Amino acid sequence: MGRPDVVDLTQVDSESDRSDTNNDDDVSIVYTIPALKRLKPSPSPPPSTIQTSAYTEVPTQPNTVLVLAEGRSVCSELAFSFIDLTTSKCWVTQYADTASFAHTIYSLTFLRPHTILVPRAMWVGKSKCMRTIRRYLPWASVQMLDRRLFDDGAGMRFVSEMCVPEILPGLRRCLRDKQYTYAAVNALFTYLGQNHDCVYAKASVYFEYRQMEAIPLDPGAWHDLQLTEPSGSRNNKQNCSLLASLKHTHTKMGERLLRANILQPSTDLSTITGRQCAVEDLLDNEDIFFSLSLSLAEFPDIDSVITALVRLPEAKTVRQATQVINNVLHVKHVLETSLAIAGSLNGAVQSELLCEIATSLGDLRAGELLAVIHAVVRADIQVEKSAQAIRSQRCHMVKDSVDGFLDVSRSIFDAVSQQVIDLVEQYANELQISIKAVYRPNIGYIMSCRSDCFSDGVPEEFLNFVRKKSQCTFTTLDLVKLNNRLASVVSEINILTEKAIKSVADTISSNIVLLYKISEAVALLDMLVSFAHLCTTSDYVQPQFSDAISIEDGRHPIIESMGDPVTPNRINTADKTFTIISGPNMGGKSTYLRQVAYMAIMAQIGCYVPARSATFKVFDKLFVRMNNDDSIAEHESSFVREMRDVSYILHTYNQHSLVLIDELGRGTATQEGMAICRAISEELLESHATVFLTTHFLELPHILGEHRNCSRLVLSDPVSARIASI
């Protein structure tokens, strides 16, 4: 079942998730474990809860434990390790969650762990994820663990020793570069050993890696396809990745959502078609499209604002007061912009998804919260960009007569600021040169003029004279005194302003779920506008979905975005699901494979594709084997790594998988490589999975071409391709 794009956590129905979680197809490992103790939850601090459908207490599964680990970044990266002690089957996963932690809430509601273990840092209340769990799943029994137990190195060694040998190679491949998962595994089994005497024999635990309602992208695809960042691109100004070619977002939230969708394409057809209808609606309404492009660019990073709101300060300082002021200003701007966008969308769009986004952005609570802010904060205050304007904005954001002391301090600030202007004008008139006041956040005001104005010498009263190319900067003792006075007055104003808006800040914090909802809606809208932007700059078409791939004049999206000439290709798997590709070196075989993968991913995230017409199959797995590097650190040759990757593919794929393999068997001798490639190809031929395989073995296309399910594609030169009729 697919996850909807716009999720209201207040509508999470825990009663609907009480189905049996046992799977008759799961592989079980039988062995002896010690007698189990029924886990006793530790009392949790009474959270402030709200009455929702998720508030109904869910009966937990006995003898189940889940360890949750969270990454320390704005973009929420989470991992959990879940075990059922009656079977000793352990589920592990790592994923990028949304701002409302919908994936985490759904997973916890479905798994119903008896005990949830989190690091101490999450427990103390600074974690947005922990606050969300306490708010919407008050029935969950949560305990904290010492941070030292979350050791990814120890977790990696534990998995190597305790995992069932048959699944260990594939598990290692899935957990490559997923340190949070290894940390959660180590914390889970250390806790079980110390508190419940659960000691396991070596090579006895069955681990299963589970993706979060999306295509389980083969880890090799992340690297080989250059989905988000090509290898070594940090020093490369031109980022030749799929994310770079599709990124026309205007907000940080939209960029993060686009990246998450590229790495985790949807498998739910209703979600995909809903996004396509939204993009089509935007293309049909040019005024709305251009209006949204301008409005979205005004949004700050809402996730960063939320992070600043939920973090409790250690002490009351001027810096903390300034942060509270900035938070209120940003929330005011977010609410005003959201309501304006909702007003422009209402009645002007037809797609269901855009209507849901408009409803989320135009939430009645947003208007009520904005009214609370406007009762204290001036309505004409806008978010500024320059440091001088930001300081002046903070000083004058509160309405007059709210605080008498604040009014007096602001009048002093205005008077001293005018004295600075008068002082600069005085020096300019005395010296008969053009001098202007420049504000620097760290030191205050300084004076600046052209360097050639002091060709005869610098006056003695000018201090800290610095000459840079055609400009020079300096100050005077009188200006330093005025800066010191301004700094003192601004600090006093910030403290008084923070006191005046404290009730507003508390109201915002109590409605933090509204900001989560707006953040998700803005991110999704920004991504849809980015998809529509692609169609305005290139000839893109809306893909259809059936049980096969059929593309006419398909083009490589990354090469086209770089402005290089692209030769269209035809792709068709309607009659034959296995395609073997041959041709000379530099003929474009690997590029052809990447084009297939890119277009399939674009189609399943709801984006249009570069083609004259396109039909795709909804794939539930994507496997890629293109890299031919060896690993000195792991003492593995390129051939060993290739065979390990192919073994993982053969043990995991199904008839709904897309498999892309480049030059199979090239890491060994010709005869052995061809025999291995033929054997693997024949296995894939019978599976009816959608497979694209390139080869340099000249005899192999003729041998496999006799199979009824095999299609041959010959790239005759570096820039063109033709289908060989056999």
C-alpha positions in Angstrom: 0.0 0.0 0.0 1.5 3.3 -1.0 1.9 6.4 1.3 0.0 9.5 0.2 2.0 12.6 -0.6 0.3 14.8 1.9 0.0 13.2 5.4 -2.0 14.7 8.3 -0.6 12.9 11.3 -3.7 13.7 13.3 -5.5 11.2 11.0 -3.2 8.2 11.6 -5.5 5.4 12.3 -3.9 2.9 14.6 -6.9 0.6 14.7 -6.5 -0.1 11.0 -3.0 -1.5 11.5 -3.9 -4.3 13.9 -3.4 -6.9 11.3 -1.2 -10.0 11.8 2.4 -9.1 10.9 3.5 -12.7 10.4 4.5 -13.6 6.8 4.1 -17.2 5.8 6.8 -16.7 3.1 9.5 -15.5 5.6 12.4 -17.8 6.1 12.7 -18.9 9.8 15.9 -20.1 11.5 15.3 -22.6 14.3 17.7 -22.7 17.2 17.7 -22.7 21.0 17.6 -19.4 22.9 17.4 -18.8 26.7 14.1 -18.5 28.4 12.7 -15.1 27.7 11.6 -12.6 30.3 8.6 -10.5 29.6 9.8 -7.0 29.0 8.8 -4.4 31.6 8.5 -0.9 30.3 10.0 1.9 32.3 7.8 4.8 33.1 7.9 7.6 30.5 7.5 11.3 31.4 3.9 12.3 30.9 3.9 14.1 27.6 1.5 16.7 26.5 -0.9 14.7 24.3 -3.7 15.6 22.0 -6.7 13.5 21.3 -6.4 11.9 17.9 -7.3 8.6 16.4 -3.7 7.5 17.0 -4.2 8.2 20.7 -6.1 5.0 21.2 -3.8 2.6 22.9 -2.5 -0.1 20.6 -1.9 -3.6 22.1 1.8 -4.2 21.7 3.4 -7.4 20.6 5.0 -9.2 23.6 8.7 -9.8 23.6 9.4 -7.3 20.9 12.1 -4.5 21.1 12.9 -1.7 18.7 16.0 0.6 18.9 15.6 3.9 17.1 18.6 6.0 16.1 18.5 9.5 14.6 21.1 11.4 12.6 22.2 14.8 13.6 21.2 17.0 10.6 18.3 19.1 9.4 17.4 16.4 6.9 16.0 13.6 9.2 18.0 10.4 8.7 16.7 7.6 10.9 17.4 3.9 11.4 15.9 1.2 13.5 16.5 -2.3 14.5 13.5 -4.4 15.5 13.5 -7.9 16.9 10.9 -10.4 17.9 12.5 -12.5 20.6 10.2 -15.4 20.0 11.8 -16.0 16.5 15.0 -13.9 16.8 14.3 -12.4 13.5 15.7 -8.9 13.3 14.5 -6.2 10.9 16.8 -3.3 10.1 16.4 -0.3 8.0 17.7 3.3 7.4 15.8 6.0 5.6 15.3 9.7 5.1 12.0 10.7 6.8 9.8 13.7 6.2 9.5 16.7 8.5 6.4 15.1 10.2 8.2 11.7 10.6 5.3 10.0 8.9 7.4 6.9 7.9 8.5 6.5 11.6 4.9 6.9 12.9 3.5 4.4 10.5 6.3 1.9 11.2 5.9 2.1 14.9 2.1 1.7 14.6 2.5 -1.3 12.4 5.3 -3.1 14.3 3.8 -2.3 17.8 7.0 -2.9 19.7 6.7 -3.6 23.4 9.7 -1.5 24.2 11.3 1.3 22.2 14.9 2.2 23.0 16.5 5.6 22.0 19.8 7.3 22.7 19.9 9.7 25.7 20.2 12.7 23.4 16.8 11.9 21.9 15.2 11.1 25.3 15.9 14.5 26.9 13.6 16.3 24.6 15.8 18.0 21.9 14.8 15.5 19.2 11.9 16.5 16.9 11.3 12.8 16.2 11.0 12.0 19.9 8.6 14.9 20.4 6.4 13.6 17.5 6.4 10.0 19.0 5.3 11.3 22.4 2.6 13.5 20.9 1.0 11.0 18.5 1.9 7.6 20.1 1.5 8.2 23.8 1.0 4.4 24.4 4.6 3.7 23.3 6.9 2.6 26.1 10.2 4.4 25.5 13.4 3.9 27.4 16.8 5.6 27.0 20.1 4.0 26.4 23.6 5.3 27.0 25.1 6.9 23.8 28.1 4.6 24.1 26.0 1.6 23.2 25.4 3.1 19.7 28.7 1.9 18.3 28.5 1.3 14.5 31.9 -0.5 14.5 30.8 -2.9 17.1 27.5 -3.4 15.3 29.3 -4.2 12.1 31.4 -6.9 13.9 28.3 -8.3 15.6 26.4 -8.6 12.3 29.4 -10.4 10.7 29.6 -12.9 13.6 25.9 -13.4 14.3 24.1 -13.2 11.0 23.0 -16.4 9.2 25.9 -17.0 6.6 23.6 -17.5 3.6 22.2 -13.9 3.8 25.4 -12.2 5.1 26.8 -11.1 1.7 23.5 -9.5 0.6 23.0 -7.9 4.0 26.4 -6.3 3.9 25.6 -4.9 0.5 22.4 -3.4 1.7 24.0 -1.9 4.8 26.9 -0.4 3.0 27.5 3.2 4.4 24.5 2.8 6.8 26.3 3.5 10.1 23.1 4.4 11.9 21.7 0.9 11.3 24.8 -0.8 12.6 24.7 1.5 15.7 21.1 0.5 16.3 21.9 -3.2 16.0 24.8 -3.0 18.5 22.6 -1.1 21.0 19.7 -3.6 20.6 21.7 -6.7 21.3 23.9 -5.2 24.0 20.7 -4.1 25.8 19.2 -7.6 25.4 22.4 -9.2 26.7 22.7 -6.9 29.7 19.1 -6.7 30.8 17.4 -9.9 29.6 20.2 -12.5 29.4 19.5 -13.1 25.7 22.7 -14.7 24.4 22.7 -16.1 20.9 24.9 -18.6 19.2 27.1 -17.4 16.4 25.6 -17.3 12.9 22.1 -17.8 14.2 20.3 -14.4 13.8 18.2 -13.8 10.7 18.5 -10.2 9.6 16.2 -8.7 7.1 16.7 -5.3 5.5 13.5 -3.5 4.7 12.9 -0.4 2.6 10.3 2.2 3.4 7.4 1.9 0.9 9.6 2.6 -2.1 11.7 0.9 -4.7 14.5 -1.0 -2.8 17.3 0.6 -4.8 20.3 -1.6 -5.0 23.1 0.1 -3.2 25.2 -0.2 -6.3 22.7 2.0 -8.1 23.4 4.9 -5.7 27.1 4.9 -6.8 27.1 3.6 -10.4 24.2 5.7 -11.6 25.4 8.9 -10.0 21.9 9.7 -8.8 22.7 12.5 -6.4 26.4 13.2 -6.6 29.0 11.6 -8.9 32.3 10.3 -7.5 34.8 13.1 -6.9 32.3 15.8 -7.7 33.2 17.9 -4.6 36.0 19.5 -6.6 34.0 19.4 -9.9 32.0 22.6 -10.6 29.7 20.7 -13.0 27.6 18.2 -11.1 26.6 15.5 -13.6 24.0 13.8 -11.6 20.3 13.1 -12.0 19.5 15.3 -9.0 21.4 18.2 -10.6 19.5 17.8 -13.9 16.1 17.7 -12.2 16.7 20.3 -9.5 14.8 23.4 -10.3 13.5 23.8 -6.8 13.3 27.1 -5.0 13.4 25.9 -1.3 15.7 23.7 0.8 12.7 21.5 1.7 11.9 20.9 -2.0 15.5 20.0 -2.7 15.6 17.5 0.2 12.3 15.9 -0.9 13.5 15.6 -4.5 16.7 13.9 -3.4 14.7 11.5 -1.1 12.4 10.6 -4.0 15.2 10.0 -6.4 16.8 7.6 -3.9 13.4 6.1 -2.9 11.0 6.2 -5.9 7.4 5.4 -5.2 5.9 2.1 -6.1 2.3 3.2 -5.6 0.6 4.0 -8.9 -2.0 6.3 -7.4 0.8 8.4 -5.9 2.6 8.6 -9.2 -0.4 9.5 -11.3 -1.5 12.0 -8.7 1.7 13.9 -9.1 1.5 13.6 -12.9 -2.0 15.2 -12.8 -0.7 18.0 -10.6 2.2 18.7 -13.0 -0.2 18.7 -15.9 -2.5 21.1 -14.0 0.5 23.5 -13.4 1.4 23.4 -17.1 -2.2 24.3 -18.1 -2.1 27.3 -15.7 0.9 29.4 -16.7 -0.1 32.3 -14.4 -0.3 29.9 -11.4 3.0 28.3 -12.4 5.0 31.6 -12.6 3.3 32.9 -9.5 4.2 29.8 -7.5 7.8 30.0 -8.7 8.1 33.6 -7.3 6.3 32.8 -4.1 8.2 29.6 -3.3 11.6 31.5 -3.5 10.5 33.6 -0.5 10.3 30.7 1.9 13.1 30.2 4.4 14.3 26.8 5.4 11.2 25.8 7.5 12.9 22.7 8.8 15.7 24.8 10.3 13.1 27.1 11.8 11.4 24.1 13.4 14.7 22.8 14.7 15.4 26.2 16.4 11.9 26.2 17.9 12.0 22.7 19.4 15.5 23.0 20.9 15.4 24.2 24.5 18.0 26.9 25.4 20.6 26.1 28.1 20.5 29.7 29.5 18.8 33.0 28.9 21.2 35.1 26.8 21.0 38.0 24.3 21.9 35.6 21.6 19.0 33.3 22.6 16.7 36.3 22.7 17.8 37.2 19.2 17.1 33.7 18.0 13.5 33.8 19.4 12.9 37.1 17.6 14.2 35.6 14.3 12.0 32.5 14.8 8.9 34.6 15.2 9.7 36.7 12.2 10.3 33.6 10.0 7.1 31.9 11.2 5.2 35.1 10.4 6.6 35.2 6.9 6.0 31.4 6.4 2.3 31.8 7.5 1.7 34.8 5.3 3.3 33.2 2.2 1.5 29.9 2.8 -1.9 31.6 3.1 -1.2 33.7 0.0 -0.3 30.5 -2.0 -3.4 28.7 -0.7 -5.5 31.6 -1.9 -4.0 31.6 -5.3 -4.5 27.8 -5.7 -8.1 27.6 -4.4 -10.5 27.5 -7.3 -7.7 27.8 -9.9 -6.5 24.1 -9.9 -8.3 20.9 -10.6 -5.9 18.1 -9.5 -6.6 16.4 -6.3 -3.1 16.7 -5.0 -2.8 20.4 -5.6 -6.2 20.8 -3.8 -4.8 18.9 -0.8 -1.7 21.1 -0.8 -3.9 24.2 -0.9 -5.9 22.8 2.0 -2.8 22.2 4.0 -1.3 25.6 3.4 -4.6 27.3 4.1 -5.3 25.6 7.3 -7.6 27.6 9.6 -5.0 27.2 12.4 -2.5 29.2 10.2 -4.9 32.2 10.1 -5.5 32.0 13.8 -1.8 31.7 14.6 -1.0 34.6 12.3 -3.7 36.7 14.0 -1.9 36.0 17.4 1.4 37.2 15.9 -0.2 40.3 14.3 -1.6 41.3 17.7 2.0 42.0 18.9 4.1 42.2 15.7 3.8 44.8 13.1 2.1 43.5 9.9 4.3 45.4 7.5 7.5 43.8 8.9 9.1 41.5 6.2 12.1 39.3 6.2 15.2 41.3 5.2 18.5 40.1 3.8 21.1 42.7 4.6 22.6 42.7 8.1 21.8 46.4 8.7 18.1 45.9 7.7 17.8 42.7 9.8 19.0 44.6 12.9 16.6 47.5 12.3 13.8 45.0 11.6 14.3 43.2 14.9 14.3 46.5 16.8 11.0 47.7 15.3 9.1 44.5 14.9 6.9 44.9 18.0 4.1 47.4 17.8 4.2 50.7 19.6 2.8 51.0 23.1 3.2 47.2 23.8 6.1 48.0 26.2 7.0 51.5 27.3 10.6 50.7 28.1 10.9 49.2 24.6 9.5 52.3 23.0 12.1 54.5 24.8 15.0 52.2 23.8 13.9 52.2 20.2 13.8 56.0 20.2 17.3 56.0 21.5 18.4 53.5 18.8 16.9 55.8 16.1 18.6 58.9 17.5 22.0 57.3 17.7 21.6 55.8 14.2 20.9 59.4 13.0 24.0 60.6 14.8 26.0 58.1 12.8 24.6 59.4 9.5 25.2 63.1 10.6 28.8 62.3 11.6 29.6 60.7 8.2 28.0 63.7 6.4 30.1 66.1 8.5 33.3 64.4 7.5 32.2 64.4 3.9 31.5 68.1 3.9 34.7 69.0 5.7 36.9 67.0 3.3 34.8 67.7 0.2 34.8 64.0 -0.7 32.2 61.2 -1.1 32.1 59.2 2.1 29.4 56.6 3.0 28.6 54.6 6.1 29.0 50.8 5.8 27.5 48.4 8.4 29.5 45.3 9.4 27.7 42.8 11.8 30.8 42.3 14.0 32.1 45.8 14.4 29.2 48.1 13.5 29.5 51.1 11.2 32.6 52.1 9.4 33.3 54.7 6.7 34.2 54.0 3.1 35.4 56.0 0.1 37.5 55.7 -3.0 41.2 55.2 -2.5 42.2 58.1 -4.7 40.5 60.5 -2.3 43.5 60.4 0.0 46.3 60.7 -2.5 47.8 63.6 -0.4 47.7 61.7 2.9 45.2 60.3 5.4 43.9 62.7 8.2 45.1 61.9 11.7 41.6 61.3 13.1 41.0 58.4 10.8 41.8 55.0 12.5 42.1 51.5 11.2 42.7 52.7 7.7 42.6 49.8 5.2 43.1 50.1 1.5 41.6 47.4 -0.8 42.0 48.0 -4.5 39.9 51.0 -5.4 38.2 51.3 -2.0 39.4 52.2 1.5 37.7 51.8 4.9 38.4 53.6 8.2 36.8 54.7 11.4 37.1 57.4 14.0 37.0 57.6 17.8 33.6 59.3 17.7 32.2 56.6 15.4 33.6 53.8 17.7 31.8 55.4 20.7 28.5 55.6 18.7 28.9 51.9 17.7 29.4 50.9 21.3 26.3 52.8 22.3 24.3 51.2 19.5 25.4 47.7 20.5 24.3 48.3 24.1 20.9 49.7 23.0 20.3 46.9 20.5 21.0 44.2 23.2 18.5 45.9 25.5 15.9 46.1 22.7 16.4 42.4 21.9 15.8 41.4 25.5 12.7 43.6 25.8 11.4 42.4 22.5 11.9 38.8 23.4 9.9 39.5 26.6 7.1 41.2 24.7 6.7 38.3 22.2 7.2 35.4 24.7 3.5 34.6 24.7 3.5 34.6 20.9 6.6 32.3 20.8 4.9 29.9 23.3 1.8 29.8 21.1 3.9 29.0 18.0 5.6 26.2 19.9 2.3 24.7 20.9 1.3 24.6 17.3 4.5 23.2 15.9 2.6 20.4 14.1 1.2 23.1 11.8 4.7 24.0 10.7 5.5 20.4 10.0 2.4 20.2 7.9 3.3 23.4 6.0 6.9 22.2 5.5 5.7 19.0 3.9 3.2 20.8 1.7 5.7 23.4 0.5 8.3 20.7 -0.2 5.9 18.7 -2.3 4.6 21.8 -4.1 8.2 22.9 -4.8 9.1 19.5 -6.3 6.0 19.6 -8.5 6.8 23.1 -9.7 10.3 21.8 -10.5 8.9 19.0 -12.6 6.7 21.5 -14.5 9.8 23.7 -15.1 11.5 20.8 -16.8 8.7 20.7 -19.3 9.0 24.4 -20.1 12.7 24.1 -21.0 12.7 20.7 -22.8 10.4 18.5 -24.8 9.2 16.2 -22.0 6.2 13.9 -22.1 3.9 12.4 -19.5 4.7 8.7 -19.1 2.0 6.0 -19.1 2.1 2.7 -17.1 1.4 -0.8 -18.2 3.2 -4.2 -17.9 6.3 -3.3 -20.1 8.6 -0.5 -21.2 7.9 1.1 -24.5 9.8 4.4 -25.3 10.0 6.2 -28.6 12.8 8.7 -29.1 14.0 8.6 -25.5 16.8 10.9 -24.5 19.4 10.8 -21.8 18.3 13.4 -19.2 21.7 14.3 -17.8 23.4 14.7 -21.2 20.6 16.8 -22.4 20.6 19.0 -19.4 24.3 19.7 -20.0 23.5 21.0 -23.5 25.3 18.2 -25.3 23.8 16.7 -28.5 21.7 13.6 -27.7 20.7 10.8 -30.1 17.2 9.5 -29.3 16.8 5.8 -28.6 14.0 3.3 -28.9 13.3 1.0 -26.0 10.7 -1.8 -26.1 10.3 -4.8 -23.7 6.7 -5.6 -24.6 7.4 -8.9 -26.3 10.8 -9.8 -24.8 11.9 -8.8 -21.3 15.6 -9.6 -21.7 17.7 -7.2 -23.9 21.3 -7.9 -24.7 23.3 -5.0 -26.0 26.6 -5.2 -28.0 28.7 -2.8 -29.9 32.2 -1.2 -30.0 34.0 0.5 -27.2 32.7 4.1 -26.7 29.6 3.1 -28.5 27.2 4.2 -25.7 26.3 0.8 -24.1 26.7 2.0 -20.5 25.1 5.3 -21.4 22.1 3.4 -22.8 21.8 1.4 -19.5 21.9 4.6 -17.5 19.3 6.2 -19.7 16.9 3.3 -19.0 17.4 3.6 -15.2 17.1 7.4 -15.2 13.9 7.4 -17.1 12.4 4.7 -15.0 13.2 6.6 -11.8 11.9 9.8 -13.2 8.6 8.1 -14.2 8.1 6.6 -10.7 8.7 9.9 -8.9 5.9 11.5 -10.9 8.1 13.4 -13.3 7.7 13.7 -17.0 10.4 12.1 -19.1 12.5 13.2 -22.2 10.9 11.2 -25.0 8.3 11.5 -27.8 6.1 8.8 -26.1 6.8 6.6 -23.1 5.2 3.7 -21.3 6.7 2.1 -18.2 6.2 -0.8 -15.9 6.0 0.0 -12.1 9.1 -1.8 -10.8 9.4 -2.8 -7.2 13.2 -3.3 -7.3 16.1 -1.8 -9.2 19.5 -3.6 -9.5 22.5 -2.1 -11.2 26.0 -3.7 -11.7 28.2 -1.3 -13.6 31.2 -0.6 -11.5 34.4 -2.7 -12.1 36.6 -1.5 -9.3 38.5 -3.7 -6.9 38.7 -3.1 -3.1 42.1 -3.2 -1.5 40.6 -2.6 1.9 38.4 -5.6 1.7 41.0 -7.7 -0.1 38.6 -8.3 -3.1 39.4 -8.3 -6.7 37.1 -6.8 -9.3 35.9 -10.3 -10.2 35.1 -11.3 -6.6 33.1 -8.1 -6.2 31.3 -8.6 -9.4 30.3 -12.2 -8.5 29.2 -11.1 -5.1 27.0 -8.4 -6.5 25.5 -10.7 -9.1 24.9 -13.3 -6.4 23.0 -10.7 -4.4 20.9 -9.8 -7.5 20.1 -13.5 -8.2 18.9 -14.1 -4.6 16.8 -10.9 -4.4 15.2 -10.1 -7.8 11.7 -11.0 -9.0 9.6 -10.7 -12.2 8.8 -7.0 -11.2 12.5 -6.0 -11.0 14.6 -3.9 -13.3 18.1 -5.4 -13.7 20.9 -3.5 -15.4 24.3 -5.3 -15.8 27.3 -3.9 -17.7 30.0 -6.1 -19.1 29.3 -9.2 -17.0 32.3 -11.5 -16.8 35.0 -9.0 -17.9 37.0 -9.5 -14.7 38.3 -13.0 -15.6 39.5 -14.9 -18.6 37.4 -14.8 -21.8 36.2 -18.4 -21.8 35.3 -18.5 -18.1 33.7 -15.0 -18.3 31.6 -16.0 -21.2 30.4 -19.2 -19.5 29.5 -17.3 -16.4 27.7 -14.6 -18.3 25.8 -17.2 -20.3 24.7 -19.1 -17.2 23.5 -16.0 -15.4 21.8 -14.7 -18.5 19.9 -17.9 -19.0 18.7 -17.8 -15.4 17.5 -14.2 -15.9 15.9 -15.1 -19.2 13.5 -17.5 -17.6 12.6 -15.1 -14.8 10.7 -12.6 -17.0 12.3 -9.8 -15.0 13.1 -6.7 -17.1 16.8 -7.1 -17.8 19.3 -5.0 -19.9 22.8 -6.6 -20.3 25.7 -5.3 -22.2 28.6 -7.5 -23.4 31.8 -7.7 -25.4 31.5 -11.4 -26.0 30.7 -11.6 -29.7 29.2 -15.1 -29.6 26.9 -14.5 -26.7 24.2 -12.3 -28.5 23.9 -15.1 -31.2 23.5 -17.8 -28.6 21.0 -16.0 -26.4 19.3 -14.5 -29.4 17.7 -17.9 -30.1 15.8 -17.6 -26.9 12.1 -16.5 -27.3 12.5 -13.9 -24.5 15.7 -12.3 -25.8 16.0 -9.1 -27.9 19.3 -8.0 -29.4 20.4 -4.4 -29.6 23.5 -3.4 -31.6 25.1 0.0 -31.1 26.8 0.5 -34.5 28.7 3.7 -33.7 29.3 6.1 -30.8 26.2 8.2 -31.5 23.5 6.0 -33.0 21.8 2.7 -32.4 19.6 0.4 -34.3 17.5 -2.7 -33.5 18.8 -5.8 -35.2 16.0 -7.9 -36.7 16.7 -11.5 -35.9 
